[in-house]
Amino acid sequence: MNDRISILTDEGLPAEALAPVIISASRATDIPAFHAPWFFDRLAKGYCEWINPFNRRRHYISFARCRAVVFWTKNPAPIIPYLPELDRRGLHYYFQYTLNDYTPEHFEPNVPPLDRRIATFRHLSRMLGPRRVIWRFDPLILTPELTPRELLTRIWHIGNQLRGLTEKLVFSFVDVATYRKVRNNLVKDTSCFTKENVLSAEPSREQQAELIDGLVKIREAWHASGWPVTLATCGEEIDLSAHGIEQNRCVDGQLLESEFSHDRELVYYLHTGRLPEPDIFGNMPEIPTGYINLKDKGQRKACGCIRSKDIGMYDTCPHFCAYCYARK
């Protein structure tokens, strides 16, 4: 439930704004990489504008009730100098860090070189701790040359450089058939596919099984070396619990409560779906032992995220990843 409050715009005009407790920044664009100055400017001003990508309606989003921000990024380096401001404001945060290796395929033409992205991951994890920097190798894409075995090898090499710096690896299988513009961009922006074979970017059932088996073996090797990393899928209908693979919660109430348990207002919200109100004596209510269902109904059925408000807008990310659904 995103309660609405009244705000004054920069022009001094009254307006109604959504006031979410958790903000997603963002599934639709890379705010840490490209829009950090904008984000902190709007945070100082107390609200931002958001355009619905489907009906183009303008909405105002207030930061007045925000207690936590989930950042999604392929390059958090530009936002790192700003993070002390979030700490000063008492706003909690963690990162979903997509760290892929599609360098030969040019699927991510404007991300920094792989070694620099790994170095940034290491730096950020040492700042925040391994639970607050989640590694995503996402999505898993195949080409006629990029086989499951080669893809697993790339995951193995990156993981060996992140040992102990994260506690979770999240993955999903690329969804090409559903998104026409993804199909078009994979053909137009890369030399890996033609119109006739672009659907082969999606792993077949046999290839999915090979990737899953390989990931489980990689996890077992990392566990044997003393790194108890977890595997989780993002938005996948397939049940892989028999392999010890979770369905991920990218906006994760359990993680928020565990990492920021000292924030009683946030914890109360995670249990009840509302912020607490003190009684006439200023006493805060007790935190219930149970939990309300906070599943984000605006996401896919298989998505495990709790509700948040995404403030990113389509077609504003200069990474221009070929597989991205949020670009033209």
Secondary structure as the mmCIF struct_conf table of DSSP 4:
data_model
#
loop_
_struct_conf.conf_type_id
_struct_conf.id
_struct_conf.beg_label_comp_id
_struct_conf.beg_label_asym_id
_struct_conf.beg_label_seq_id
_struct_conf.end_label_comp_id
_struct_conf.end_label_asym_id
_struct_conf.end_label_seq_id
STRN STRN1 ARG A 4 LEU A 8
TURN_TY1_P TURN_TY1_P1 ASP A 10 GLU A 11
BEND BEND1 GLY A 12 GLY A 12
STRN STRN2 PRO A 14 LEU A 18
BEND BEND2 VAL A 21 VAL A 21
STRN STRN3 ILE A 22 ALA A 25
BEND BEND3 ARG A 27 THR A 29
HELX_RH_AL_P HELX_RH_AL_P1 ILE A 31 PHE A 34
HELX_RH_AL_P HELX_RH_AL_P2 ALA A 36 LYS A 45
TURN_TY1_P TURN_TY1_P2 GLY A 46 GLY A 46
STRN STRN4 TYR A 47 ILE A 51
TURN_TY1_P TURN_TY1_P3 PRO A 53 ASN A 55
STRN STRN5 ARG A 58 SER A 62
TURN_TY1_P TURN_TY1_P4 ALA A 64 ARG A 65
STRN STRN6 ALA A 68 THR A 73
BEND BEND4 LYS A 74 LYS A 74
HELX_RH_3T_P HELX_RH_3T_P1 ALA A 77 TYR A 82
HELX_RH_AL_P HELX_RH_AL_P3 LEU A 83 ARG A 89
TURN_TY1_P TURN_TY1_P5 GLY A 90 GLY A 90
STRN STRN7 HIS A 92 THR A 98
TURN_TY1_P TURN_TY1_P6 THR A 103 HIS A 106
BEND BEND5 PHE A 107 GLU A 108
TURN_TY1_P TURN_TY1_P7 PRO A 109 ASN A 110
BEND BEND6 VAL A 111 VAL A 111
HELX_LH_PP_P HELX_LH_PP_P1 PRO A 112 PRO A 113
HELX_RH_AL_P HELX_RH_AL_P4 LEU A 114 LEU A 128
HELX_RH_3T_P HELX_RH_3T_P2 PRO A 130 ARG A 132
STRN STRN8 VAL A 133 ARG A 136
STRN STRN9 LEU A 140 LEU A 140
BEND BEND7 PRO A 144 LEU A 146
HELX_RH_AL_P HELX_RH_AL_P5 PRO A 148 GLN A 161
BEND BEND8 LEU A 162 LEU A 162
TURN_TY1_P TURN_TY1_P8 ARG A 163 GLY A 164
BEND BEND9 LEU A 165 LEU A 165
BEND BEND10 GLU A 167 GLU A 167
STRN STRN10 LYS A 168 PHE A 171
STRN STRN11 PHE A 173 PHE A 173
TURN_TY1_P TURN_TY1_P9 ALA A 177 THR A 178
HELX_RH_AL_P HELX_RH_AL_P6 ARG A 180 ASP A 189
BEND BEND11 SER A 191 CYS A 192
TURN_TY1_P TURN_TY1_P10 LYS A 195 ASN A 197
HELX_RH_3T_P HELX_RH_3T_P3 VAL A 198 ALA A 201
BEND BEND12 GLU A 202 GLU A 202
HELX_LH_PP_P HELX_LH_PP_P2 PRO A 203 SER A 204
HELX_RH_AL_P HELX_RH_AL_P7 ARG A 205 ALA A 224
TURN_TY1_P TURN_TY1_P11 SER A 225 GLY A 226
HELX_LH_PP_P HELX_LH_PP_P3 VAL A 229 VAL A 229
STRN STRN12 THR A 230 THR A 233
BEND BEND13 CYS A 234 GLY A 235
BEND BEND14 ILE A 238 ILE A 238
HELX_RH_3T_P HELX_RH_3T_P4 SER A 241 HIS A 243
TURN_TY1_P TURN_TY1_P12 GLY A 244 GLY A 244
STRN STRN13 GLU A 246 GLN A 247
HELX_LH_PP_P HELX_LH_PP_P4 ASN A 248 ASN A 248
BEND BEND15 CYS A 250 VAL A 251
HELX_RH_AL_P HELX_RH_AL_P8 GLY A 253 GLU A 259
TURN_TY1_P TURN_TY1_P13 PHE A 260 HIS A 262
HELX_RH_AL_P HELX_RH_AL_P9 ARG A 264 THR A 272
BEND BEND16 GLY A 273 ARG A 274
TURN_TY1_P TURN_TY1_P14 ILE A 280 PHE A 281
BEND BEND17 GLY A 282 GLY A 282
HELX_LH_PP_P HELX_LH_PP_P5 ASN A 283 PRO A 288
BEND BEND18 THR A 289 GLY A 290
STRN STRN14 LYS A 295 LYS A 295
TURN_TY1_P TURN_TY1_P15 LYS A 297 GLY A 298
BEND BEND19 GLN A 299 GLN A 299
TURN_TY1_P TURN_TY1_P16 LYS A 301 ALA A 302
HELX_LH_PP_P HELX_LH_PP_P6 CYS A 305 CYS A 305
STRN STRN15 ILE A 306 ILE A 306
HELX_LH_PP_P HELX_LH_PP_P7 ARG A 307 ARG A 307
STRN STRN16 LYS A 309 ASP A 310
TURN_TY1_P TURN_TY1_P17 TYR A 314 ASP A 315
TURN_TY1_P TURN_TY1_P18 PRO A 318 HIS A 319
TURN_TY1_P TURN_TY1_P19 ALA A 322 TYR A 323
TURN_TY1_P TURN_TY1_P20 TYR A 325 ALA A 326
#
